[in-house]
Amino acid sequence: MKIMVIYDSTFGNTKTIADTIAKELGNDVQALSVSDLKENSLDGIEFLVVGSPIIAWKPSERMGMFTVATSCGWRRCASRSKLCVRP
Protein backbone atom coordinates (compact mmCIF):
# COMPACT_ATOMS: atom_id res chain seq x y z
CA MET A 1 0.00 0.00 0.00
CA LYS A 2 1.41 3.38 -1.00
CA ILE A 3 1.06 5.85 1.89
CA MET A 4 1.91 9.54 2.15
CA VAL A 5 1.74 12.02 5.03
CA ILE A 6 1.02 15.61 3.96
CA TYR A 7 1.37 18.39 6.49
CA ASP A 8 1.49 22.11 6.98
CA SER A 9 3.44 23.51 9.89
CA THR A 10 3.77 27.04 11.21
CA PHE A 11 6.24 26.51 14.06
CA GLY A 12 7.45 22.97 13.30
CA ASN A 13 5.19 21.03 15.66
CA THR A 14 2.99 19.49 12.96
CA LYS A 15 6.10 18.64 10.91
CA THR A 16 7.55 16.76 13.87
CA ILE A 17 4.32 14.79 14.31
CA ALA A 18 4.04 14.12 10.56
CA ASP A 19 7.64 12.83 10.43
CA THR A 20 6.95 10.55 13.41
CA ILE A 21 3.75 9.18 11.85
CA ALA A 22 5.55 8.55 8.55
CA LYS A 23 8.39 6.76 10.34
CA GLU A 24 5.97 4.56 12.30
CA LEU A 25 4.02 3.66 9.15
CA GLY A 26 7.12 2.29 7.45
CA ASN A 27 10.39 3.11 5.72
CA ASP A 28 8.77 3.78 2.36
CA VAL A 29 6.28 6.35 3.74
CA GLN A 30 7.11 9.96 2.91
CA ALA A 31 6.13 13.06 4.90
CA LEU A 32 5.77 16.01 2.54
CA SER A 33 4.91 19.63 3.21
CA VAL A 34 1.77 20.78 1.44
CA SER A 35 3.92 23.62 0.05
CA ASP A 36 6.19 21.08 -1.67
CA LEU A 37 3.43 19.13 -3.41
CA LYS A 38 3.69 18.82 -7.16
CA GLU A 39 0.92 18.03 -9.61
CA ASN A 40 1.67 14.30 -9.63
CA SER A 41 2.66 13.91 -5.96
CA LEU A 42 -0.52 11.97 -5.11
CA ASP A 43 -0.37 9.60 -8.08
CA GLY A 44 -0.76 6.04 -6.84
CA ILE A 45 -1.32 7.03 -3.20
CA GLU A 46 -3.76 4.63 -1.54
CA PHE A 47 -3.77 6.06 1.99
CA LEU A 48 -3.27 9.72 2.83
CA VAL A 49 -2.62 11.19 6.26
CA VAL A 50 -3.14 14.96 6.51
CA GLY A 51 -1.91 17.18 9.35
CA SER A 52 -2.39 20.89 9.87
CA PRO A 53 -2.08 23.49 12.58
CA ILE A 54 -5.46 24.76 13.75
CA ILE A 55 -6.01 28.49 13.37
CA ALA A 56 -9.33 29.87 14.67
CA TRP A 57 -10.73 26.30 14.68
CA LYS A 58 -9.82 25.77 11.01
CA PRO A 59 -6.85 24.23 9.21
CA SER A 60 -4.16 26.57 7.91
CA GLU A 61 -4.88 28.48 4.73
CA ARG A 62 -2.46 26.33 2.70
CA MET A 63 -4.04 23.11 3.95
CA GLY A 64 -7.50 24.53 3.32
CA MET A 65 -6.54 25.32 -0.28
CA PHE A 66 -5.16 21.78 -0.69
CA THR A 67 -8.34 20.14 0.59
CA VAL A 68 -10.50 22.33 -1.64
CA ALA A 69 -8.25 21.51 -4.61
CA THR A 70 -8.76 17.79 -3.98
CA SER A 71 -12.54 18.50 -4.04
CA CYS A 72 -13.49 16.80 -0.78
CA GLY A 73 -15.08 17.87 2.48
CA TRP A 74 -15.78 16.18 5.85
CA ARG A 75 -17.78 13.59 4.00
CA ARG A 76 -17.35 10.38 2.13
CA CYS A 77 -16.08 10.96 -1.38
CA ALA A 78 -18.06 9.73 -4.35
CA SER A 79 -16.40 6.32 -4.11
CA ARG A 80 -17.74 5.99 -0.53
CA SER A 81 -14.53 4.15 0.36
CA LYS A 82 -12.40 7.21 1.05
CA LEU A 83 -12.85 9.66 3.90
CA CYS A 84 -11.71 13.13 2.97
CA VAL A 85 -10.86 16.15 5.07
CA ARG A 86 -12.81 19.38 5.37
CA PRO A 87 -11.21 22.66 4.27
C-alpha positions as semicolon CSV with decimal commas, in nm:
position;residue;x (nm);y (nm);z (nm)
1;M;0,000;0,000;0,000
2;K;0,141;0,338;-0,100
3;I;0,106;0,585;0,189
4;M;0,191;0,954;0,215
5;V;0,174;1,202;0,503
6;I;0,102;1,561;0,396
7;Y;0,137;1,839;0,649
8;D;0,149;2,211;0,698
9;S;0,344;2,351;0,989
10;T;0,377;2,704;1,121
11;F;0,624;2,651;1,406
12;G;0,745;2,297;1,330
13;N;0,519;2,103;1,566
14;T;0,299;1,949;1,296
15;K;0,610;1,864;1,091
16;T;0,755;1,676;1,387
17;I;0,432;1,479;1,431
18;A;0,404;1,412;1,056
19;D;0,764;1,283;1,043
20;T;0,695;1,055;1,341
21;I;0,375;0,918;1,185
22;A;0,555;0,855;0,855
23;K;0,839;0,676;1,034
24;E;0,597;0,456;1,230
25;L;0,402;0,366;0,915
26;G;0,712;0,229;0,745
27;N;1,039;0,311;0,572
28;D;0,877;0,378;0,236
29;V;0,628;0,635;0,374
30;Q;0,711;0,996;0,291
31;A;0,613;1,306;0,490
32;L;0,577;1,601;0,254
33;S;0,491;1,963;0,321
34;V;0,177;2,078;0,144
35;S;0,392;2,362;0,005
36;D;0,619;2,108;-0,167
37;L;0,343;1,913;-0,341
38;K;0,369;1,882;-0,716
39;E;0,092;1,803;-0,961
40;N;0,167;1,430;-0,963
41;S;0,266;1,391;-0,596
42;L;-0,052;1,197;-0,511
43;D;-0,037;0,960;-0,808
44;G;-0,076;0,604;-0,684
45;I;-0,132;0,703;-0,320
46;E;-0,376;0,463;-0,154
47;F;-0,377;0,606;0,199
48;L;-0,327;0,972;0,283
49;V;-0,262;1,119;0,626
50;V;-0,314;1,496;0,651
51;G;-0,191;1,718;0,935
52;S;-0,239;2,089;0,987
53;P;-0,208;2,349;1,258
54;I;-0,546;2,476;1,375
55;I;-0,601;2,849;1,337
56;A;-0,933;2,987;1,467
57;W;-1,073;2,630;1,468
58;K;-0,982;2,577;1,101
59;P;-0,685;2,423;0,921
60;S;-0,416;2,657;0,791
61;E;-0,488;2,848;0,473
62;R;-0,246;2,633;0,270
63;M;-0,404;2,311;0,395
64;G;-0,750;2,453;0,332
65;M;-0,654;2,532;-0,028
66;F;-0,516;2,178;-0,069
67;T;-0,834;2,014;0,059
68;V;-1,050;2,233;-0,164
69;A;-0,825;2,151;-0,461
70;T;-0,876;1,779;-0,398
71;S;-1,254;1,850;-0,404
72;C;-1,349;1,680;-0,078
73;G;-1,508;1,787;0,248
74;W;-1,578;1,618;0,585
75;R;-1,778;1,359;0,400
76;R;-1,735;1,038;0,213
77;C;-1,608;1,096;-0,138
78;A;-1,806;0,973;-0,435
79;S;-1,640;0,632;-0,411
80;R;-1,774;0,599;-0,053
81;S;-1,453;0,415;0,036
82;K;-1,240;0,721;0,105
83;L;-1,285;0,966;0,390
84;C;-1,171;1,313;0,297
85;V;-1,086;1,615;0,507
86;R;-1,281;1,938;0,537
87;P;-1,121;2,266;0,427
